[in-house]
Amino acid sequence: MSNGTTELDRPIPLYMQVVRQLRAQIASGELRDGDRLPSQRQMMARWHISMQTASKVIGAMKTEGLAVPSVGRDTIVAPGAAARIAAAARGTARAPAASLPPAPGATVTAVTTAKTAAPGPVAEILGIPAGRRALRRTETREHNGKPASLTVAWYPPGIAAAAPRLAEPQPLPAGALAYIAETTGTRASRADEDHAADPAGDDTAAALGISPASPVLIIRIRYYAADGKLIKYAETTMPSGRRHGRSYTITGN
């Protein structure tokens, strides 16, 4: 295994630069399924990073599904890691589109991100002045070759700044909430969800391949941390005829 690039660009989070280099080695076949990743101490020596940063590298690789623990204290390349990277790259190359919640068997096919003026109702939810720019992340999923759902997610400025990959137009294999938890330590502890059946607007209809004003299911979810601060607000739209499944863990019984 080559040592890869050892010089890092300080303005970009250091752990993310190391993750990108390791990801590239997996994609190229230089690192294969089951190969041992550099230990934290090896990362510290090679890239001149701290133990905490090296730990974040390992955590991010696991969150992305690219690494798994092995016997002892080693971390190895996860089975199918290269295929997951390739699939994510194909999704990025497709075209603009969206982020969405679970639809059984559906896969992310397109992602777009932008900092844009938040509409009044969204700004109120995010706790920012109306019209202030915020990170908007849109993902589309397909199932059996047909659009399954469209998700538009908004993130408070503090979360967006602390989790830079949210602004990258590519899928997050373990999902945005897992990435935020791994990167910032902030985990969702409560979700407020409401559903509504409405006619599809022009933009939504175009993204889902349906006629304008067709009936759609809109799922709006606010995710909160234990301290009550908002982590993410998402609106997922699904056309009629698509199934939407969720599994819940029920506590307190």
C-alpha positions as CSV (number, residue, x, y, z in Angstrom):
1,M,0.0,0.0,0.0
2,S,1.4,3.4,-0.9
3,N,1.6,6.1,1.6
4,G,-0.6,8.5,-0.4
5,T,-0.4,12.2,-0.3
6,T,1.0,13.4,3.1
7,E,0.5,17.1,2.6
8,L,-2.9,18.4,3.7
9,D,-4.8,21.6,2.8
10,R,-5.5,23.2,6.2
11,P,-8.7,25.1,5.3
12,I,-10.5,21.8,4.6
13,P,-11.2,19.6,7.7
14,L,-8.1,17.4,8.1
15,Y,-10.0,14.2,8.9
16,M,-12.0,14.6,5.7
17,Q,-8.9,15.0,3.6
18,V,-7.5,11.8,4.9
19,V,-10.9,10.0,4.4
20,R,-10.9,11.2,0.8
21,Q,-7.4,9.8,0.2
22,L,-8.3,6.4,1.8
23,R,-11.6,6.4,-0.2
24,A,-9.6,7.0,-3.4
25,Q,-7.3,4.1,-2.6
26,I,-10.3,1.8,-2.1
27,A,-11.9,3.0,-5.3
28,S,-8.6,2.4,-7.3
29,G,-8.2,-1.1,-5.9
30,E,-5.0,-0.2,-4.0
31,L,-6.9,-1.1,-0.8
32,R,-9.1,-4.2,-1.2
33,D,-11.8,-5.8,0.9
34,G,-10.3,-7.1,4.1
35,D,-7.1,-5.0,3.8
36,R,-6.0,-3.4,7.0
37,L,-6.4,0.4,7.2
38,P,-3.6,2.5,8.8
39,S,-3.8,2.5,12.5
40,Q,-4.4,5.8,14.3
41,R,-0.8,6.1,15.2
42,Q,0.2,5.4,11.6
43,M,-2.2,8.1,10.4
44,M,-0.7,10.5,13.0
45,A,2.8,9.9,11.7
46,R,1.9,9.9,8.0
47,W,-0.4,12.9,7.8
48,H,0.8,14.8,10.9
49,I,-2.6,14.8,12.5
50,S,-3.7,14.4,16.1
51,M,-5.0,11.3,17.7
52,Q,-8.5,12.9,17.9
53,T,-8.4,13.6,14.2
54,A,-7.2,10.1,13.4
55,S,-10.1,8.7,15.4
56,K,-12.5,10.9,13.4
57,V,-11.1,9.4,10.2
58,I,-11.8,5.8,11.4
59,G,-15.3,6.9,12.6
60,A,-16.1,8.5,9.3
61,M,-15.0,5.5,7.3
62,K,-17.2,3.2,9.5
63,T,-20.2,5.6,9.1
64,E,-19.8,5.5,5.3
65,G,-19.8,1.7,5.4
66,L,-16.3,1.6,4.1
67,A,-14.6,0.1,7.1
68,V,-15.4,-2.4,9.8
69,P,-13.5,-3.6,13.0
70,S,-11.5,-6.8,12.8
71,V,-10.0,-9.2,15.2
72,G,-8.0,-7.4,17.8
73,R,-8.0,-3.6,17.4
74,D,-7.5,-3.5,13.6
75,T,-9.9,-1.7,11.2
76,I,-10.2,-3.2,7.8
77,V,-11.8,-2.3,4.5
78,A,-15.5,-3.4,4.6
79,P,-16.8,-6.0,2.1
80,G,-18.2,-4.2,-1.0
81,A,-16.6,-0.9,-0.1
82,A,-15.4,-0.2,-3.6
83,A,-18.8,-1.0,-5.0
84,R,-20.4,1.4,-2.6
85,I,-18.0,4.2,-3.6
86,A,-18.7,3.5,-7.3
87,A,-22.5,3.5,-6.8
88,A,-22.2,6.8,-4.9
89,A,-20.1,8.2,-7.8
90,R,-22.7,7.1,-10.3
91,G,-25.4,8.8,-8.3
92,T,-23.5,12.0,-8.2
93,A,-22.9,12.0,-11.9
94,R,-26.5,11.4,-12.8
95,A,-28.1,14.8,-12.4
96,P,-29.6,17.1,-9.9
97,A,-32.2,16.0,-7.5
98,A,-32.9,15.0,-4.1
99,S,-32.7,13.4,-0.6
100,L,-35.5,11.3,0.8
101,P,-36.7,9.1,3.6
102,P,-37.1,5.4,3.5
103,A,-38.8,3.7,0.6
104,P,-38.2,0.0,0.7
105,G,-35.6,-1.0,-1.9
106,A,-35.1,2.6,-3.1
107,T,-31.7,4.0,-3.8
108,V,-30.4,7.6,-4.0
109,T,-30.0,8.5,-7.7
110,A,-29.3,12.2,-7.6
111,V,-28.2,14.8,-5.1
112,T,-28.0,18.6,-5.3
113,T,-26.9,21.0,-2.6
114,A,-26.9,24.8,-2.3
115,K,-27.0,27.6,0.2
116,T,-30.2,29.5,-0.6
117,A,-32.7,31.9,1.0
118,A,-34.9,29.9,3.3
119,P,-38.7,30.5,2.8
120,G,-40.5,32.1,5.7
121,P,-41.9,28.9,7.2
122,V,-38.6,27.0,6.9
123,A,-36.7,29.9,8.3
124,E,-39.0,29.9,11.3
125,I,-38.3,26.2,11.8
126,L,-34.6,26.7,11.5
127,G,-34.7,29.7,13.9
128,I,-33.2,32.2,11.5
129,P,-34.5,35.4,9.9
130,A,-36.7,34.9,6.9
131,G,-34.7,35.1,3.7
132,R,-31.4,34.2,5.3
133,R,-29.4,31.7,3.3
134,A,-29.3,28.2,4.7
135,L,-28.0,24.8,3.4
136,R,-30.6,23.0,1.3
137,R,-29.9,19.4,0.3
138,T,-32.2,17.7,-2.1
139,E,-32.1,13.9,-2.9
140,T,-34.2,11.7,-5.2
141,R,-34.6,8.0,-4.9
142,E,-35.7,5.5,-7.4
143,H,-37.1,2.0,-7.1
144,N,-37.3,-0.4,-10.0
145,G,-36.4,2.4,-12.3
146,K,-39.1,4.7,-11.2
147,P,-38.9,7.8,-9.0
148,A,-39.9,6.7,-5.5
149,S,-39.5,9.9,-3.5
150,L,-38.1,13.4,-3.4
151,T,-36.6,14.8,-0.2
152,V,-35.7,18.4,0.5
153,A,-33.7,18.8,3.7
154,W,-32.7,22.1,5.5
155,Y,-29.9,22.4,8.1
156,P,-29.4,25.1,10.7
157,P,-26.2,27.1,10.0
158,G,-24.3,25.6,13.0
159,I,-24.9,22.0,11.9
160,A,-24.0,22.9,8.3
161,A,-20.8,24.5,9.3
162,A,-19.8,21.6,11.6
163,A,-20.7,18.9,9.0
164,P,-19.1,20.0,5.7
165,R,-20.0,16.9,3.7
166,L,-23.7,17.9,3.9
167,A,-22.8,20.5,1.2
168,E,-21.2,17.9,-1.1
169,P,-23.6,16.8,-3.9
170,Q,-23.2,13.1,-3.3
171,P,-25.0,10.5,-1.3
172,L,-24.1,9.8,2.3
173,P,-24.1,6.0,2.6
174,A,-25.1,5.9,6.2
175,G,-27.4,8.9,5.9
176,A,-27.2,12.5,7.0
177,L,-28.1,12.0,10.7
178,A,-25.4,9.3,11.1
179,Y,-22.9,11.5,9.5
180,I,-23.8,14.5,11.7
181,A,-23.6,12.3,14.8
182,E,-20.2,11.0,13.8
183,T,-18.8,14.4,12.8
184,T,-20.3,16.6,15.5
185,G,-21.3,14.3,18.3
186,T,-24.9,15.6,18.0
187,R,-27.4,12.9,17.8
188,A,-31.1,13.0,17.1
189,S,-33.2,12.0,20.2
190,R,-36.6,13.1,19.0
191,A,-38.5,13.5,15.7
192,D,-41.7,15.4,15.2
193,E,-43.4,14.1,12.1
194,D,-46.6,15.0,10.2
195,H,-48.2,13.7,7.0
196,A,-50.4,15.4,4.5
197,A,-51.9,14.4,1.1
198,D,-51.7,17.3,-1.3
199,P,-51.5,18.0,-5.0
200,A,-48.0,18.1,-6.5
201,G,-46.5,21.4,-7.5
202,D,-44.9,21.8,-10.9
203,D,-41.3,21.3,-9.7
204,T,-42.1,18.3,-7.6
205,A,-44.2,16.7,-10.4
206,A,-41.3,17.2,-12.8
207,A,-38.8,15.5,-10.3
208,L,-41.1,12.6,-9.7
209,G,-42.2,12.1,-13.3
210,I,-45.9,12.7,-12.6
211,S,-48.5,15.2,-13.8
212,P,-48.8,18.6,-12.0
213,A,-51.5,18.5,-9.3
214,S,-51.3,14.7,-9.0
215,P,-51.9,13.4,-5.5
216,V,-48.8,13.0,-3.4
217,L,-47.9,12.2,0.2
218,I,-45.8,14.8,2.0
219,I,-43.9,13.7,5.1
220,R,-42.5,16.6,7.1
221,I,-40.0,15.7,9.9
222,R,-38.1,17.9,12.4
223,Y,-35.2,16.1,14.1
224,Y,-34.1,17.4,17.5
225,A,-31.1,16.8,19.7
226,A,-31.4,15.9,23.4
227,D,-31.1,19.6,24.3
228,G,-34.0,20.5,22.1
229,K,-32.0,22.1,19.3
230,L,-33.1,21.4,15.7
231,I,-30.6,19.2,13.8
232,K,-32.5,18.8,10.5
233,Y,-35.8,19.6,8.8
234,A,-36.9,17.5,5.9
235,E,-39.9,17.3,3.6
236,T,-40.2,14.1,1.6
237,T,-42.8,13.8,-1.2
238,M,-44.0,10.5,-2.6
239,P,-46.3,9.9,-5.5
240,S,-49.4,7.8,-5.1
241,G,-49.0,4.1,-5.6
242,R,-45.6,4.1,-3.8
243,R,-45.2,2.3,-0.5
244,H,-43.5,3.9,2.5
245,G,-42.3,1.7,5.4
246,R,-40.8,2.5,8.8
247,S,-39.6,0.4,11.7
248,Y,-39.9,1.9,15.2
249,T,-38.4,0.9,18.6
250,I,-41.0,1.4,21.3
251,T,-39.8,2.3,24.7
252,G,-41.4,3.0,28.1
253,N,-43.8,-0.1,28.0
